[in-house]
Amino acid sequence: MFPVEVFRSEASAANLLEQVRWREGLQCPRCQSESVIKYGSYREYQRYRCKNCGRTFNDKTGTIFAHAKIGLDKLLFAFYSLLRFNTSIRQLDAEIDVSYRSLHRRVERFARTLDAPQLDLVGPVEIDEFYVSAGKKGRERDQESRSRGLSKRGRGNYDEDKPPVFVLVDRGSDQRYVIPSKSADESAVRLLLDSHEEESLTVYTDGFRAYDPLETDETYQREAVIHVEGEYVDGDVHVNTCESHASLARRWLSPHRGISKDKLTTYLRLFEFRRKILRKPGRKALKDIVRTVL
Ligand SMILES: [Zn+2]
């Protein structure tokens, strides 16, 4: 259920923030003291004073919502709509009349609060890559990389604005990872697969040659499915889960067309986070969003 009541006014959005932020009790953001008293208000927000260090603060202090030009109701609506409905920032600019630049900056700050994925592989692991046509948005024009022409190596690379994105599906832990990379070569593959518990990690790949060196490495058991020979599924040996996950990731990226390659990490972290809240009821999902950025 869409949590429309939260987006009705800044006061109701402030109310939700207050609930989530102090769910385990009030605490001073500076000295962590719990000896805190209510101390008037700052606009729609409750204000507090710490009896230990004397500092005053309000519900937004020290969060990514502090000092925003955009009202909290609009900001929460924007985050919610972006994550649940895959709305582009450009579209939100039109819907709720906020500046593209300010909203974009808040979305970036939001993404930065999300942790980088920790790969701790159990296996068997499917690994595959896809390539994104990146734009120049939010970045200086980079003439040098354009003039370099087609690369002879791999299927696409970062310098040509076709950055590779690796998709890993760990069938052992049921985790999925979507990770952009500078290049799709042996060292990138090794870096991704490096942390695994078992002595030998079973890895399913397609026939791309960046995966070939795994054959001769005893810490990996590589099984390849060769697409060009029309062989797609050979029992357990396939990368189909990667492929369907990659198509979800592509669909997620598509309304944000033209995002530059150095912003890919931001959008792919949001994509990973989105999966965690996708099936939750609206108000619960919104609370999870707020809790994540606090
Ligand atoms: Zn204090």
Boltz pocket constraint, residues with backbone or C-beta under 6 A from the ligand:
constraints:
  - pocket:
      binder: B
      contacts: [[A, 28], [A, 29], [A, 30], [A, 31], [A, 32], [A, 33], [A, 50], [A, 51], [A, 52], [A, 53], [A, 54], [A, 55]]
      max_distance: 6.0
